[in-house]
């Protein structure tokens, strides 16, 4: 490669530094190419370096061009930062304002502090909620322990719930609910127009009821408390009374006003009827008995009677009792 391509290239117009710039009267001949190369290969003088460091420029003349001095990097002189022309378009001008990383870090710190503050509030609320819940649970436990349980009794059966309504035997429960136990319409073939008087056994398991007069043949009936298993005790019987053990029924026969009336007993287990007073009436006396009730211990039937016609005729009713153990009938 030749020297012209490898060495510094001579500018089109070289200004001799020994001739003052701007002097039109300069007559010094222009330096040759060889002289110019020799001068450029010489080390830069201290004065030139000082002028370069200071950034001074030679005063411009009418025939001079602005020359940017080059710095010989071999002389260990620091390279000056490149000079940017004014109003130059750079990437910073296009991108816009630049935010420092310190501002972004501050926002992140503020955001983290805000999140921690919210979490702290929620934590406090949750703690207070569970504390309050625990207090309520303990209070409820104490109330449950201290409160004595009260059992509300279910309305049970009472004898007064069994009644006669419209000729049928019914049960009227609390609240107005009504159940028909024995329907009179089921006995039309017997000529019964309805039932009259009903009595409940001592153990509340059975009922005794009688036909409503006038009937061709009024009868006495016994059934379970729910109206099932109805049996006819005997025709022409009325005014039933239960024994204390609920195993028997006492009643009287029906007759004309001039005929005798006696007290009878019907044993449910034996399905047998017996006359309790017929044998105690004197001969020739027409006596009519009525049942008043049972004694307190249930061993006697309290009764009353009247005698019709003859010397034994009584103007008023007499008191009597029937001993159920011995069968004796005593006047009081």
C-alpha positions as CSV (number, residue, x, y, z in Angstrom):
1,X,0.0,0.0,0.0
2,X,1.4,3.5,-0.9
3,X,2.0,6.3,1.4
4,X,-0.8,8.4,0.0
5,X,-3.4,5.8,1.1
6,X,-1.8,5.0,4.5
7,X,-0.7,8.4,5.8
8,X,-2.7,11.5,6.6
9,X,-4.4,13.1,3.6
10,X,-3.5,16.7,2.8
11,X,-6.4,18.9,2.9
12,X,-7.4,20.8,-0.2
13,X,-6.2,24.0,1.3
14,X,-3.6,24.0,4.0
15,X,-3.1,27.0,6.2
16,X,0.4,27.6,7.3
17,X,0.3,28.1,11.1
18,X,3.4,30.4,10.8
19,X,1.4,32.9,8.8
20,X,-1.1,35.0,10.7
21,X,-4.6,34.1,9.8
22,X,-6.6,36.7,8.0
23,X,-3.5,38.5,6.5
24,X,-4.2,39.1,2.8
25,X,-0.6,40.3,2.3
26,X,0.9,36.9,3.1
27,X,3.4,36.1,0.4
28,X,4.8,32.9,1.9
29,X,4.6,30.1,-0.5
30,X,2.3,27.2,0.1
31,X,3.9,24.3,1.7
32,X,4.5,21.2,-0.4
33,X,3.0,17.8,0.3
34,X,6.3,16.4,1.6
35,X,6.7,19.3,4.0
36,X,3.1,18.8,5.2
37,X,3.6,15.2,5.9
38,X,6.8,15.8,7.7
39,X,5.2,18.4,9.9
40,X,2.2,16.2,10.7
41,X,4.5,13.4,11.8
42,X,6.2,15.6,14.3
43,X,5.1,15.4,17.9
44,X,2.7,18.1,18.9
45,X,4.3,20.9,20.8
46,X,3.3,21.6,24.4
47,X,1.7,24.8,23.2
48,X,-0.5,23.0,20.7
49,X,-1.6,20.6,23.4
50,X,-2.5,23.5,25.7
51,X,-4.4,25.2,23.0
52,X,-6.3,22.0,22.3
53,X,-7.1,21.3,26.0
54,X,-8.4,24.8,26.3
55,X,-10.6,24.4,23.3
56,X,-9.2,27.5,21.7
57,X,-9.6,28.1,18.0
58,X,-7.6,30.3,15.7
59,X,-9.4,33.5,14.8
60,X,-11.2,33.0,11.6
61,X,-10.0,34.9,8.6
62,X,-11.5,35.4,5.2
63,X,-9.4,32.6,3.7
64,X,-9.4,30.2,6.7
65,X,-11.6,27.2,7.4
66,X,-12.5,26.0,10.8
67,X,-10.2,23.1,11.8
68,X,-10.9,20.7,14.6
69,X,-7.5,19.8,16.1
70,X,-6.9,16.1,16.5
71,X,-5.5,14.7,19.8
72,X,-2.6,12.3,19.7
73,X,-3.8,9.4,21.9
74,X,-0.2,8.2,22.1
75,X,0.7,11.1,24.5
76,X,-1.5,9.7,27.3
77,X,-3.9,12.7,27.2
78,X,-7.5,12.0,28.2
79,X,-10.0,12.1,25.3
80,X,-12.4,14.9,25.6
81,X,-16.1,14.0,25.3
82,X,-17.5,14.6,21.9
83,X,-19.1,18.0,21.3
84,X,-22.7,17.7,20.4
85,X,-24.0,20.3,18.1
86,X,-26.8,22.5,19.4
87,X,-30.5,21.6,18.5
88,X,-29.4,18.1,17.5
89,X,-32.1,15.5,17.5
90,X,-31.2,12.7,19.9
91,X,-33.0,9.6,21.3
92,X,-33.6,11.5,24.5
93,X,-35.4,14.3,22.7
94,X,-37.7,11.8,20.9
95,X,-38.4,9.6,23.9
96,X,-39.5,12.4,26.2
97,X,-38.9,13.2,29.8
98,X,-36.8,10.8,31.7
99,X,-37.8,9.6,35.2
100,X,-35.1,8.5,37.5
101,X,-35.1,5.1,39.1
102,X,-35.3,6.7,42.5
103,X,-38.8,7.9,41.8
104,X,-40.0,4.4,40.8
105,X,-38.5,2.9,43.9
106,X,-40.3,5.4,46.1
107,X,-43.6,4.5,44.5
108,X,-43.0,0.8,45.1
109,X,-42.2,1.5,48.7
110,X,-45.4,3.5,49.1
111,X,-47.4,0.7,47.5
112,X,-45.9,-2.0,49.7
113,X,-46.6,0.2,52.8
114,X,-50.2,0.7,51.7
115,X,-50.7,-3.1,51.2
116,X,-49.2,-3.8,54.6
117,X,-51.5,-1.2,56.2
118,X,-54.6,-2.7,54.6
119,X,-53.6,-6.2,55.7
120,X,-53.0,-4.9,59.3
121,X,-56.5,-3.4,59.3
122,X,-58.1,-6.6,58.1
123,X,-56.1,-8.7,60.6
124,X,-57.3,-6.4,63.4
125,X,-60.9,-6.7,62.2
126,X,-60.7,-10.5,61.9
127,X,-59.1,-10.8,65.4
128,X,-61.9,-8.7,67.0
129,X,-64.6,-10.7,65.1
130,X,-63.3,-14.1,66.3
131,X,-62.8,-12.7,69.9
132,X,-66.4,-11.5,69.9
133,X,-67.6,-14.8,68.5
134,X,-65.8,-16.8,71.2
135,X,-67.4,-14.6,73.9
136,X,-70.8,-15.2,72.4
137,X,-70.2,-19.0,72.2
138,X,-69.1,-19.1,75.8
139,X,-72.1,-17.0,76.8
140,X,-74.5,-19.3,74.9
141,X,-72.9,-22.4,76.5
142,X,-73.4,-20.9,80.0
143,X,-77.0,-20.1,79.1
144,X,-77.6,-23.7,77.9
145,X,-76.0,-25.1,81.1
146,X,-77.9,-22.8,83.4
147,X,-81.3,-23.1,81.8
148,X,-83.4,-25.9,83.2
149,X,-85.1,-27.7,80.3
150,X,-88.8,-27.4,80.5
151,X,-90.9,-30.1,78.9
152,X,-94.2,-29.0,77.4
153,X,-96.7,-31.8,78.0
154,X,-98.5,-32.9,74.9
155,X,-102.2,-32.7,75.4
156,X,-103.3,-36.2,76.3
157,X,-106.6,-37.9,76.6
158,X,-109.2,-36.8,79.2
159,X,-112.6,-38.5,79.8
160,X,-114.4,-35.2,79.1
161,X,-113.2,-35.3,75.5
162,X,-115.7,-38.2,74.8
163,X,-119.1,-36.7,74.1
164,X,-122.4,-37.3,72.3
165,X,-122.9,-34.9,69.4
166,X,-125.8,-35.1,66.9
167,X,-126.6,-38.6,68.2
168,X,-123.0,-40.0,67.5
169,X,-120.2,-40.7,70.0
170,X,-117.3,-38.4,69.2
171,X,-113.9,-37.3,70.6
172,X,-113.3,-33.6,70.7
173,X,-109.6,-32.8,71.0
174,X,-108.0,-29.6,72.2
175,X,-108.0,-27.0,69.4
176,X,-111.4,-28.1,68.0
177,X,-110.4,-31.3,66.2
178,X,-113.3,-33.7,66.2
179,X,-113.3,-37.5,65.6
180,X,-116.4,-39.6,65.2
181,X,-115.9,-42.8,67.3
182,X,-119.4,-44.4,66.9
183,X,-121.6,-43.2,64.0
184,X,-125.3,-43.5,64.6
185,X,-125.9,-44.0,60.9
186,X,-124.3,-47.4,61.2
187,X,-127.2,-48.6,63.4
188,X,-130.2,-47.6,61.4
189,X,-131.2,-51.2,60.9
190,X,-131.8,-51.6,64.6
191,X,-134.2,-48.6,64.8
192,X,-131.7,-46.6,66.9
193,X,-132.0,-42.9,66.0
194,X,-128.9,-42.0,68.0
195,X,-127.1,-42.5,71.3
196,X,-127.5,-40.9,74.6
197,X,-125.2,-40.8,77.6
198,X,-121.6,-42.1,77.4
199,X,-119.3,-43.2,80.2
200,X,-115.5,-43.7,80.1
201,X,-113.9,-46.6,82.1
202,X,-111.5,-45.9,85.0
203,X,-108.5,-46.9,83.0
204,X,-109.6,-44.8,80.0
205,X,-109.5,-47.8,77.7
206,X,-113.3,-48.4,77.1
207,X,-116.5,-46.6,76.8
208,X,-120.1,-47.5,77.6
209,X,-123.0,-45.8,75.8
210,X,-126.8,-46.4,75.5
211,X,-129.3,-45.9,72.7
212,X,-131.4,-42.8,72.5
213,X,-135.0,-43.3,73.4
214,X,-137.6,-43.8,72.1
215,X,-136.3,-46.8,70.4
216,X,-138.0,-50.1,69.6
217,X,-135.5,-51.9,71.7
218,X,-133.0,-49.6,73.4
219,X,-129.8,-51.3,74.3
220,X,-126.5,-50.8,76.1
221,X,-123.2,-51.0,74.3
222,X,-119.5,-51.2,75.2
223,X,-116.5,-50.6,73.0
224,X,-112.8,-49.6,73.0
225,X,-111.9,-46.0,73.6
226,X,-111.4,-45.4,69.9
227,X,-114.9,-46.8,69.1
228,X,-113.7,-50.2,67.8
229,X,-115.0,-53.6,68.9
230,X,-118.6,-52.5,69.8
231,X,-120.6,-55.1,71.6
232,X,-124.2,-55.1,72.8
233,X,-124.4,-55.8,76.5
234,X,-128.2,-56.4,76.6
235,X,-131.4,-54.9,75.3
236,X,-133.5,-52.6,77.4
237,X,-130.6,-51.4,79.6
238,X,-129.5,-47.9,80.6
239,X,-127.5,-45.7,83.0
240,X,-124.2,-47.6,82.9
241,X,-121.6,-47.1,85.6
242,X,-118.0,-48.5,85.5
243,X,-116.4,-50.5,88.3
244,X,-113.2,-49.2,89.8
245,X,-111.1,-52.0,88.1
246,X,-112.8,-51.3,84.7
247,X,-113.7,-55.0,84.4
248,X,-117.4,-54.6,85.0
249,X,-120.3,-52.3,84.2
250,X,-123.4,-51.6,86.4
251,X,-126.7,-50.5,85.0
252,X,-130.5,-50.8,85.4
253,X,-133.2,-52.2,83.2
254,X,-135.8,-50.2,81.5
255,X,-139.5,-50.8,82.1
256,X,-142.8,-49.1,82.5
257,X,-143.5,-46.9,85.5
258,X,-145.4,-49.7,87.2
259,X,-142.8,-52.4,86.7
260,X,-139.9,-53.2,88.9
261,X,-136.4,-51.9,88.1
262,X,-133.3,-53.7,89.4
263,X,-129.5,-53.1,89.4
264,X,-127.4,-55.4,87.1
265,X,-123.7,-56.2,86.7
266,X,-122.0,-57.1,83.4
267,X,-118.6,-58.9,83.6
268,X,-116.6,-58.0,80.5
269,X,-114.2,-60.9,80.9
270,X,-117.0,-63.5,81.4
271,X,-119.4,-61.6,79.1
272,X,-122.1,-62.5,81.7
273,X,-124.9,-60.5,83.3
274,X,-126.1,-60.8,86.9
275,X,-129.0,-59.2,88.9
276,X,-127.7,-57.6,92.1
277,X,-131.1,-56.5,93.7
278,X,-133.9,-58.7,92.5
279,X,-133.6,-61.2,95.3
280,X,-133.7,-58.6,98.1
281,X,-137.2,-57.3,97.3
282,X,-140.0,-58.6,99.6
283,X,-142.7,-60.6,98.0
284,X,-145.6,-58.6,96.5
285,X,-143.6,-55.4,96.5
286,X,-142.9,-53.6,93.3
287,X,-139.6,-51.8,93.9
288,X,-137.7,-49.5,91.5
289,X,-134.0,-48.9,92.0
290,X,-131.8,-46.1,90.8
291,X,-127.9,-46.1,90.8
292,X,-126.4,-43.1,92.5
293,X,-122.7,-44.0,92.3
294,X,-119.8,-46.0,93.8
295,X,-118.4,-45.6,97.2
296,X,-115.0,-44.1,97.6
297,X,-113.3,-47.4,97.9
298,X,-115.3,-48.9,95.0
299,X,-116.6,-51.8,97.0
300,X,-120.3,-50.6,97.2
301,X,-122.9,-49.2,94.9
302,X,-124.8,-46.3,96.4
303,X,-128.4,-46.5,95.4
304,X,-132.0,-45.4,96.1
305,X,-135.4,-47.0,95.6
306,X,-139.1,-46.5,95.9
307,X,-141.9,-49.1,96.5
308,X,-145.1,-49.0,94.5
309,X,-148.6,-50.0,95.8
310,X,-149.7,-52.0,98.8
311,X,-148.6,-51.5,102.4
312,X,-144.9,-51.1,101.4
313,X,-145.6,-48.1,99.3
314,X,-143.3,-45.2,100.1
315,X,-144.0,-41.6,99.5
316,X,-140.3,-40.7,99.1
317,X,-137.2,-42.4,97.8
318,X,-135.2,-44.5,100.3
319,X,-131.3,-44.7,100.4
320,X,-129.6,-48.0,100.0
321,X,-126.2,-49.6,99.2
322,X,-125.1,-52.8,97.5
323,X,-122.1,-54.6,98.9
324,X,-120.2,-55.9,95.8
325,X,-118.2,-58.4,97.8
326,X,-121.0,-60.1,99.7
327,X,-123.9,-59.2,97.4
328,X,-126.0,-57.8,100.3
329,X,-128.5,-54.9,99.8
330,X,-129.0,-52.7,102.8
331,X,-131.4,-49.9,103.3
332,X,-130.0,-46.8,105.0
